Amino acid sequence: MVNSGDNAFILASAALVFIMTPGLGFFYGGLGRRKNVVNNMMASVFILGTGMIMWGLFGYSLAFTGNTLGIVGTLGDFGLRTMGIDTPSPYADNLSAYTFVGFQMMFALITPAIITGAISGRMKFGALFLFIVLWSIVVYYPLAHMVWGDGGILGAAGLGSIDFAGGNVVHISSGVSGLVLCLVLGKREGYETSSYRIHNVPFVVLGMALLWFGWYGFNAGSALAANGLAAHAFLTTSFATAGGLLAWLLIDVVRGRKPSCISACTGVVAGLVAITPGAGFVPVWASFIVGLTAGPVCYYGILFVKKRLKIDDALDAFGCHGIGGIWGGLLTGLFADPAVNGASGLFFGNPKQFGAQIVAIIASIVLAAVGSLVCIGIVKAVTSIRVPKRDELVGLDVTQHGENAYPSFNGLD
């Protein structure tokens, strides 16, 4: 029977998750260059419309209706045709089916938006649009089914891996896909020779604040009820995020740098990402460890990707989300406490859970990488994916959208 209190809580949580996508637009917009701020924001904004239409027509059905070989659902709920206002969700009978659809829809929006940070400043908007449409179908919907859907091969009915709010489904998939896409695109013009300046720190802070605010709906809402597990996830999210923030600042100080606001904001994202898979599985005390270790793991992961591998992951989509998601998934396999939500990790006597986490992480990486390459191949058959050199130097705001965020801007930065 649908519970009005639970229903209200999850609807509110869905609204919180929604604000994360425009929040990500501000975060990426501030981190990028002035000549690309509109393009960086538009990369998140267009997904709000495209992703919602796709989810309502067939995305939800492919992710959560029926089961095909444990890999993807069916089109049995095309257009949400089997639902009514009194239909309970098969995934949580305390919720309206519409409420569950709406909550999960917000995850399907923020996930592909994360990818766009990796390719900032060099991808044609039309090619990005087509890639995101294809990627949602090829990667996101199947992975959501494999991990969370009834009969999914990576979830309870199969491998037995656990992912409370999207370590595999959201962060590893988007981070790895962003890495693949930026490798195919190549580096930005002047990437290794020009000095890079973050153009709008207040935008980054605003984006971080909206992301953190929305993440409470992301993680606490994944309890699918207004109960103690939701409160538990709220606290683990808080402490892990605070740990990520402080750890990142400490690294700045230890390395002889001034503690910057950008560092604090990036540490917040690292902590949020790392706690996501385990927010409703690990004990509160473990969340401190998750956050404090996520800071250095992501910090040095970003340095390794950019300095050693010379990969132009423009706004650190892989560095924060891919690496942070992998780290969080592993720690979930270590610290999952049966007293919290029934699952036992390695440190609570169940080494199989840790093994399941590793396998699920590898499977998510492979699906994201191969699926992204397939999508890129299809896009390339239709159009070129990188903007011409002149357009890149002028900036994507003017050349792709005919807009300028700052009318007095001279276009040189």
Summary of the structure (lengths in Angstrom):
residues: 413
radius of gyration: 20.3
end to end distance: 57.5
largest distance: 62.5
contacts: 1663
relative contact order: 0.15
helix: 69%
strand: 3%
